[in-house]
Amino acid sequence: MSFLKIRGLTAGYGKSVVLRDVTLEVAEGESVAVVGKNGAGKSTLLNSFFGGTTIKGGSIEVGGVAVERLPAYAAPGHGVCISPQGRLILPHLTVQENLQLGAASRRKGHWNLARIYELFPVLRERRDKPGTALSGGQQQMLAVGRALMGNPRVILLDEPSEGLSPLLVDELAATFNTIRGAGTGILIVEQHLNLVRRVTQRFVVMAKGEIIDRGMTADIDSEEHRAALAF
């Protein structure tokens, strides 16, 4: 059963329309990728969960609750949290304080500090350091850990591989598969197709604010999807 349901979403910023009639679903424990070139509207789609856009039409349901017109803080309380593009680590907080901030919604679940430190041992080692004192890869771990602290049923990941080395991307792939294996669904916006191939089951392709193709990730390299990916 789908936990996230986006139906005919049309949204943008002020009078500018970026997304047009976007429909997409994600079930708990499922991993779905949104791919496409820069400017396709991928991040705008994720921002729409948290009041970051002007909704012109359509709906976003999280666990059966419509959130598209609720305040920005509402979605995490219903079970969807985000690791944002650029990570947005708060510089005046320690690693542990950044993680604890993610638990503000007070949702019950199996993700807690102990589980996050088990998933990312380096964060335990550096828990008293300022969050921005970490390397880029470690900050990405912190951003993901902070989102998991909200105990989401589906986590949104916005360009998690951005600026990371292939070795760190490999580590992320293993981490995301562990997260999904624990029952947390994933909706990932990503241009790194190697990561998409390794961690997702389905994909959609966006271009100019619309979904122009969709399919199973196992078939993403087929001739059927090649033209859409190049668009």
C-alpha atoms as a printed R data frame, in Angstrom:
    type eleno elety resid chain resno      x      y       z
1   ATOM     1    CA   MET     A     1  0.000  0.000   0.000
2   ATOM     2    CA   SER     A     2  1.359  3.435  -0.916
3   ATOM     3    CA   PHE     A     3  2.323  5.734   1.950
4   ATOM     4    CA   LEU     A     4  3.177  8.800  -0.155
5   ATOM     5    CA   LYS     A     5  0.636  9.750  -2.797
6   ATOM     6    CA   ILE     A     6  1.204 12.739  -5.081
7   ATOM     7    CA   ARG     A     7 -1.754 13.377  -7.365
8   ATOM     8    CA   GLY     A     8 -1.789 15.875 -10.247
9   ATOM     9    CA   LEU     A     9  0.542 18.249  -8.399
10  ATOM    10    CA   THR     A    10  0.992 21.635 -10.022
11  ATOM    11    CA   ALA     A    11  3.241 23.974  -8.030
12  ATOM    12    CA   GLY     A    12  5.923 26.641  -8.232
13  ATOM    13    CA   TYR     A    13  7.176 29.800  -6.603
14  ATOM    14    CA   GLY     A    14  4.848 32.786  -6.494
15  ATOM    15    CA   LYS     A    15  3.249 33.114  -9.915
16  ATOM    16    CA   SER     A    16  5.889 30.930 -11.587
17  ATOM    17    CA   VAL     A    17  4.752 27.348 -12.296
18  ATOM    18    CA   VAL     A    18  7.507 24.711 -12.076
19  ATOM    19    CA   LEU     A    19  5.649 21.410 -11.625
20  ATOM    20    CA   ARG     A    20  2.806 20.378 -13.916
21  ATOM    21    CA   ASP     A    21  0.398 17.555 -13.119
22  ATOM    22    CA   VAL     A    22  2.936 15.344 -11.301
23  ATOM    23    CA   THR     A    23  1.634 11.983 -10.038
24  ATOM    24    CA   LEU     A    24  3.817  9.602  -8.023
25  ATOM    25    CA   GLU     A    25  3.469  7.054  -5.209
26  ATOM    26    CA   VAL     A    26  5.932  5.469  -2.767
27  ATOM    27    CA   ALA     A    27  5.194  2.586  -0.407
28  ATOM    28    CA   GLU     A    28  6.816  1.957   2.955
29  ATOM    29    CA   GLY     A    29  9.999 -0.038   2.468
30  ATOM    30    CA   GLU     A    30 10.150  0.877  -1.232
31  ATOM    31    CA   SER     A    31 12.896  2.925  -2.881
32  ATOM    32    CA   VAL     A    32 11.991  5.208  -5.798
33  ATOM    33    CA   ALA     A    33 14.265  7.594  -7.719
34  ATOM    34    CA   VAL     A    34 13.408 10.883  -9.400
35  ATOM    35    CA   VAL     A    35 15.988 11.573 -12.095
36  ATOM    36    CA   GLY     A    36 16.450 14.295 -14.684
37  ATOM    37    CA   LYS     A    37 18.664 17.199 -15.611
38  ATOM    38    CA   ASN     A    38 19.180 20.358 -13.535
39  ATOM    39    CA   GLY     A    39 16.111 22.571 -13.586
40  ATOM    40    CA   ALA     A    40 13.701 19.694 -14.199
41  ATOM    41    CA   GLY     A    41 11.776 20.429 -11.000
42  ATOM    42    CA   LYS     A    42 13.043 17.546  -8.878
43  ATOM    43    CA   SER     A    43 13.929 19.564  -5.761
44  ATOM    44    CA   THR     A    44 10.760 21.616  -6.155
45  ATOM    45    CA   LEU     A    45  8.823 18.359  -5.881
46  ATOM    46    CA   LEU     A    46 10.432 17.556  -2.527
47  ATOM    47    CA   ASN     A    47 10.087 21.130  -1.260
48  ATOM    48    CA   SER     A    48  6.355 20.892  -1.863
49  ATOM    49    CA   PHE     A    49  6.024 18.476   1.063
50  ATOM    50    CA   PHE     A    50  7.179 21.176   3.464
51  ATOM    51    CA   GLY     A    51  5.373 24.326   2.393
52  ATOM    52    CA   GLY     A    52  8.284 25.503   0.278
53  ATOM    53    CA   THR     A    53  6.233 26.090  -2.876
54  ATOM    54    CA   THR     A    54  2.984 27.650  -3.988
55  ATOM    55    CA   ILE     A    55  0.497 24.851  -4.702
56  ATOM    56    CA   LYS     A    56 -1.638 25.577  -7.748
57  ATOM    57    CA   GLY     A    57 -3.444 22.247  -7.901
58  ATOM    58    CA   GLY     A    58 -3.346 18.577  -6.969
59  ATOM    59    CA   SER     A    59 -2.549 16.945  -3.645
60  ATOM    60    CA   ILE     A    60  0.199 15.377  -1.523
61  ATOM    61    CA   GLU     A    61 -0.917 12.693   0.926
62  ATOM    62    CA   VAL     A    62  1.335 11.286   3.661
63  ATOM    63    CA   GLY     A    63 -0.213  8.273   5.343
64  ATOM    64    CA   GLY     A    64 -3.636  9.365   4.151
65  ATOM    65    CA   VAL     A    65 -3.230 12.952   5.422
66  ATOM    66    CA   ALA     A    66 -3.181 15.819   2.907
67  ATOM    67    CA   VAL     A    67 -0.113 17.965   3.703
68  ATOM    68    CA   GLU     A    68  0.207 20.199   0.642
69  ATOM    69    CA   ARG     A    69 -1.305 23.212   2.406
70  ATOM    70    CA   LEU     A    70 -0.136 22.519   5.961
71  ATOM    71    CA   PRO     A    71  2.709 24.427   7.698
72  ATOM    72    CA   ALA     A    72  6.281 23.349   6.901
73  ATOM    73    CA   TYR     A    73  6.701 21.504  10.206
74  ATOM    74    CA   ALA     A    74  3.617 19.303   9.728
75  ATOM    75    CA   ALA     A    75  4.912 16.657   7.293
76  ATOM    76    CA   PRO     A    76  7.560 15.175   9.652
77  ATOM    77    CA   GLY     A    77  4.861 14.581  12.254
78  ATOM    78    CA   HIS     A    78  2.988 12.457   9.706
79  ATOM    79    CA   GLY     A    79  6.024 10.361   8.774
80  ATOM    80    CA   VAL     A    80  8.101 12.029   6.044
81  ATOM    81    CA   CYS     A    81 11.464 13.744   6.661
82  ATOM    82    CA   ILE     A    82 14.098 15.152   4.307
83  ATOM    83    CA   SER     A    83 17.861 15.153   3.934
84  ATOM    84    CA   PRO     A    84 18.042 18.376   1.880
85  ATOM    85    CA   GLN     A    85 20.285 19.333  -0.996
86  ATOM    86    CA   GLY     A    86 23.343 21.094   0.416
87  ATOM    87    CA   ARG     A    87 22.817 19.270   3.756
88  ATOM    88    CA   LEU     A    88 21.995 22.500   5.677
89  ATOM    89    CA   ILE     A    89 23.967 21.513   8.787
90  ATOM    90    CA   LEU     A    90 23.585 24.116  11.543
91  ATOM    91    CA   PRO     A    91 27.086 25.464  12.295
92  ATOM    92    CA   HIS     A    92 26.426 26.553  15.886
93  ATOM    93    CA   LEU     A    93 25.308 23.046  16.940
94  ATOM    94    CA   THR     A    94 27.422 19.971  17.610
95  ATOM    95    CA   VAL     A    95 26.998 16.774  15.619
96  ATOM    96    CA   GLN     A    96 24.835 15.298  18.362
97  ATOM    97    CA   GLU     A    97 22.763 18.453  18.713
98  ATOM    98    CA   ASN     A    98 22.140 18.477  14.950
99  ATOM    99    CA   LEU     A    99 20.941 14.876  15.230
100 ATOM   100    CA   GLN     A   100 18.701 15.631  18.188
101 ATOM   101    CA   LEU     A   101 17.116 18.466  16.236
102 ATOM   102    CA   GLY     A   102 15.775 15.843  13.845
103 ATOM   103    CA   ALA     A   103 13.706 14.320  16.653
104 ATOM   104    CA   ALA     A   104 11.654 17.503  17.150
105 ATOM   105    CA   SER     A   105  8.488 15.865  15.796
106 ATOM   106    CA   ARG     A   106  8.675 13.321  18.691
107 ATOM   107    CA   ARG     A   107  7.519 10.463  16.486
108 ATOM   108    CA   LYS     A   108  7.963  7.030  18.022
109 ATOM   109    CA   GLY     A   109 10.039  4.450  16.180
110 ATOM   110    CA   HIS     A   110 13.240  2.445  16.049
111 ATOM   111    CA   TRP     A   111 15.545  5.243  14.858
112 ATOM   112    CA   ASN     A   112 17.354  6.859  17.801
113 ATOM   113    CA   LEU     A   113 20.858  8.111  18.600
114 ATOM   114    CA   ALA     A   114 22.155  4.603  19.274
115 ATOM   115    CA   ARG     A   115 20.867  3.321  15.922
116 ATOM   116    CA   ILE     A   116 22.238  6.360  14.053
117 ATOM   117    CA   TYR     A   117 25.657  5.922  15.655
118 ATOM   118    CA   GLU     A   118 25.558  2.246  14.714
119 ATOM   119    CA   LEU     A   119 24.778  3.203  11.121
120 ATOM   120    CA   PHE     A   120 27.414  5.992  11.068
121 ATOM   121    CA   PRO     A   121 30.171  5.201  13.632
122 ATOM   122    CA   VAL     A   122 32.171  8.315  12.641
123 ATOM   123    CA   LEU     A   123 29.337 10.497  13.945
124 ATOM   124    CA   ARG     A   124 29.677  8.917  17.374
125 ATOM   125    CA   GLU     A   125 33.423  9.607  17.314
126 ATOM   126    CA   ARG     A   126 32.826 13.268  16.413
127 ATOM   127    CA   ARG     A   127 29.558 13.855  18.266
128 ATOM   128    CA   ASP     A   128 30.911 16.812  20.263
129 ATOM   129    CA   LYS     A   129 32.412 18.598  17.236
130 ATOM   130    CA   PRO     A   130 30.552 21.377  15.381
131 ATOM   131    CA   GLY     A   131 28.491 19.881  12.590
132 ATOM   132    CA   THR     A   132 30.234 21.972   9.961
133 ATOM   133    CA   ALA     A   133 33.668 20.744  11.126
134 ATOM   134    CA   LEU     A   134 32.959 17.425   9.402
135 ATOM   135    CA   SER     A   135 34.068 16.498   5.893
136 ATOM   136    CA   GLY     A   136 31.545 16.667   3.061
137 ATOM   137    CA   GLY     A   137 30.835 12.954   3.238
138 ATOM   138    CA   GLN     A   138 30.437 13.062   7.004
139 ATOM   139    CA   GLN     A   139 28.080 16.023   6.730
140 ATOM   140    CA   GLN     A   140 25.971 13.994   4.318
141 ATOM   141    CA   MET     A   141 25.856 11.186   6.885
142 ATOM   142    CA   LEU     A   142 24.795 13.750   9.478
143 ATOM   143    CA   ALA     A   143 22.025 15.098   7.241
144 ATOM   144    CA   VAL     A   144 20.689 11.583   6.633
145 ATOM   145    CA   GLY     A   145 20.985 10.695  10.320
146 ATOM   146    CA   ARG     A   146 19.157 13.876  11.324
147 ATOM   147    CA   ALA     A   147 16.281 12.995   8.981
148 ATOM   148    CA   LEU     A   148 16.118  9.446  10.338
149 ATOM   149    CA   MET     A   149 15.877 10.789  13.886
150 ATOM   150    CA   GLY     A   150 12.360 11.924  12.940
151 ATOM   151    CA   ASN     A   151 11.447  8.243  12.494
152 ATOM   152    CA   PRO     A   152 10.025  8.723   8.997
153 ATOM   153    CA   ARG     A   153  8.118  5.984   7.265
154 ATOM   154    CA   VAL     A   154  9.569  7.438   4.044
155 ATOM   155    CA   ILE     A   155 12.759  9.538   3.907
156 ATOM   156    CA   LEU     A   156 13.331 12.056   1.120
157 ATOM   157    CA   LEU     A   157 16.928 12.372  -0.127
158 ATOM   158    CA   ASP     A   158 17.784 15.388  -2.284
159 ATOM   159    CA   GLU     A   159 20.979 14.890  -4.344
160 ATOM   160    CA   PRO     A   160 22.828 12.978  -1.582
161 ATOM   161    CA   SER     A   161 25.850 12.136  -3.761
162 ATOM   162    CA   GLU     A   162 26.508 15.763  -4.744
163 ATOM   163    CA   GLY     A   163 30.202 16.599  -4.388
164 ATOM   164    CA   LEU     A   164 31.186 13.178  -3.036
165 ATOM   165    CA   SER     A   165 33.914 10.810  -4.248
166 ATOM   166    CA   PRO     A   166 33.018  7.435  -5.826
167 ATOM   167    CA   LEU     A   167 34.179  5.695  -2.642
168 ATOM   168    CA   LEU     A   168 31.793  7.739  -0.507
169 ATOM   169    CA   VAL     A   169 28.985  7.122  -2.999
170 ATOM   170    CA   ASP     A   170 29.625  3.392  -2.513
171 ATOM   171    CA   GLU     A   171 29.247  3.860   1.235
172 ATOM   172    CA   LEU     A   172 26.021  5.779   0.741
173 ATOM   173    CA   ALA     A   173 24.607  2.989  -1.425
174 ATOM   174    CA   ALA     A   174 25.213  0.452   1.326
175 ATOM   175    CA   THR     A   175 23.689  2.795   3.899
176 ATOM   176    CA   PHE     A   176 20.531  3.438   1.877
177 ATOM   177    CA   ASN     A   177 20.014 -0.290   1.347
178 ATOM   178    CA   THR     A   178 20.351 -0.788   5.107
179 ATOM   179    CA   ILE     A   179 17.754  1.927   5.727
180 ATOM   180    CA   ARG     A   180 15.326  0.351   3.283
181 ATOM   181    CA   GLY     A   181 16.034 -3.074   4.761
182 ATOM   182    CA   ALA     A   182 14.920 -1.686   8.128
183 ATOM   183    CA   GLY     A   183 11.525 -0.868   6.602
184 ATOM   184    CA   THR     A   184 11.939  2.857   5.856
185 ATOM   185    CA   GLY     A   185 10.920  3.855   2.339
186 ATOM   186    CA   ILE     A   186 13.108  6.137   0.221
187 ATOM   187    CA   LEU     A   187 12.290  8.785  -2.366
188 ATOM   188    CA   ILE     A   188 15.619  9.942  -3.795
189 ATOM   189    CA   VAL     A   189 16.327 12.813  -6.175
190 ATOM   190    CA   GLU     A   190 19.617 11.932  -7.829
191 ATOM   191    CA   GLN     A   191 21.610 12.474 -11.031
192 ATOM   192    CA   HIS     A   192 24.195  9.780 -10.230
193 ATOM   193    CA   LEU     A   193 22.650  6.863 -12.122
194 ATOM   194    CA   ASN     A   194 25.098  4.364 -10.651
195 ATOM   195    CA   LEU     A   195 23.670  5.126  -7.204
196 ATOM   196    CA   VAL     A   196 20.119  4.950  -8.548
197 ATOM   197    CA   ARG     A   197 20.781  1.514 -10.045
198 ATOM   198    CA   ARG     A   198 22.073  0.191  -6.728
199 ATOM   199    CA   VAL     A   199 19.502  1.496  -4.277
200 ATOM   200    CA   THR     A   200 16.131  1.867  -6.028
201 ATOM   201    CA   GLN     A   201 13.435 -0.388  -7.386
202 ATOM   202    CA   ARG     A   202 11.538  2.106  -9.552
203 ATOM   203    CA   PHE     A   203 12.340  5.433 -11.187
204 ATOM   204    CA   VAL     A   204 10.633  8.368 -12.836
205 ATOM   205    CA   VAL     A   205 12.241 10.859 -15.223
206 ATOM   206    CA   MET     A   206 11.374 14.546 -14.932
207 ATOM   207    CA   ALA     A   207 11.847 17.222 -17.584
208 ATOM   208    CA   LYS     A   208 10.491 20.768 -17.546
209 ATOM   209    CA   GLY     A   209  8.407 20.066 -14.477
210 ATOM   210    CA   GLU     A   210  6.663 16.977 -15.822
211 ATOM   211    CA   ILE     A   211  7.184 13.235 -15.465
212 ATOM   212    CA   ILE     A   212  8.003 12.060 -18.973
213 ATOM   213    CA   ASP     A   213  8.942  8.446 -18.274
214 ATOM   214    CA   ARG     A   214  8.819  5.842 -15.526
215 ATOM   215    CA   GLY     A   215  9.799  2.216 -15.071
216 ATOM   216    CA   MET     A   216 11.622 -0.429 -13.083
217 ATOM   217    CA   THR     A   217 15.230  0.418 -12.255
218 ATOM   218    CA   ALA     A   218 16.352 -2.972 -13.551
219 ATOM   219    CA   ASP     A   219 15.351 -1.699 -17.012
220 ATOM   220    CA   ILE     A   220 16.748  1.839 -16.719
221 ATOM   221    CA   ASP     A   221 19.524  1.220 -19.261
222 ATOM   222    CA   SER     A   222 17.201 -0.216 -21.891
223 ATOM   223    CA   GLU     A   223 16.624  1.465 -25.215
224 ATOM   224    CA   GLU     A   224 13.037  2.128 -24.122
225 ATOM   225    CA   HIS     A   225 14.186  4.629 -21.478
226 ATOM   226    CA   ARG     A   226 17.376  5.964 -23.037
227 ATOM   227    CA   ALA     A   227 15.736  8.857 -24.911
228 ATOM   228    CA   ALA     A   228 13.918 10.125 -21.809
229 ATOM   229    CA   LEU     A   229 17.078 10.037 -19.703
230 ATOM   230    CA   ALA     A   230 18.900 12.072 -22.340
231 ATOM   231    CA   PHE     A   231 16.113 14.678 -22.659
